[in-house]
């Protein structure tokens, strides 16, 4: 199931995507006015949406409405760094120290933007892109084992971990350069976990103005998704609606020779097979 948030009559609704159309879930099931409510309802909620909306005729064209970030305001947005071997080599060249452990940072949740919203550079002079497979936690995860970790995933989305490289290294946590407003476009929807048979077998790509910059596969992650969830949940509780960005492969602008950063007017498209694509223009 593909679940989306969109605007209807000036308010946010939850919808179920069918082809290039949307069935308005909120209109038929008012208890699901937010994606948070859907996530909290778990399997029973998804079954109810499927039985109620799966037989309904979709009435809203995807192209006729504004798609919103598929999760309203999560409690946490966590992202792992240097999780693909070739991207790790890029980081070496930039002098980023390797760690014996998984490298995590926060993206402040105020950075979250819709799948087609503009990216505002703000004050950065080194704006960069990072295509990543994102996931939404569905059930409380604390001290979970890797072999049970995927059962805590509600679904998956496409993320662009937009980065202000000059601000990223103001602090060793990266948080300043990873959290500018609008620097967290996600979407275009959530593909529920039951629809993704193997999240470690997905091709992902980034295009800038139509030029291919990143091309890889999630199977090349150093730390697999279940290892990420195990590691994080060992330290603290992951809660329903929390977001995780699972790392980006090589090909980011800061890693190119010469370096190429995003400019005003550039269009960045991040796509992942089986999940979807987001496309964001840098504000002119």
QUIJORA-V683670 format. One record per backbone hydrogen bond with DSSP energy under -1.0 kcal/mol. CO is the residue of the C=O (numbers start at 1). NH is the residue of the N-H. If there is no record, write none. Layout:
BEGIN
co: <CO/CO>
nh: <NH/NH>
END
This chain:
BEGIN
co: <1/2/3/4/5/6/8/11/13/14/14/15/16/18/20/21/22/22/23/23/24/25/29/34/35/36/37/39/41/42/43/44/45/46/47/48/49/50/60/61/62/66/76/77/78/79/83/84/85/86/87/88/89/91/92/103/105/108/109/111/113/114/115/119/121/126/127/128/130/132/133/134/135/136/136/137/141/145/146/148/149/150/152/152/154/155/156/157/158/159/160/163/164/167/171/177/180/184/185/187/190/191/192/193/198/202/203/204/205/206/206/207/208/211/214/216/217/218/224/225/226/227/228/229/230/232/232/233/238/239/242/243/244/245/252/253/253/263/266/267/268/269/270/271/272/272/276/278/280/281/282>
nh: <192/17/190/15/68/13/11/8/6/25/26/4/23/21/62/18/59/60/16/25/28/29/32/38/39/40/41/42/45/46/47/48/49/50/51/52/53/54/22/64/65/7/243/107/245/105/222/88/89/90/91/92/93/96/95/81/79/111/112/184/186/117/279/283/124/165/262/163/161/159/246/157/244/154/155/241/238/148/149/151/152/153/138/139/193/136/191/134/187/132/162/128/168/170/174/164/183/113/160/158/3/156/195/196/201/218/273/216/271/213/214/269/211/208/206/204/220/221/228/229/230/231/232/233/234/235/236/143/141/242/137/78/135/80/255/256/260/266/282/209/280/207/278/205/275/276/272/270/268/119/265>
END
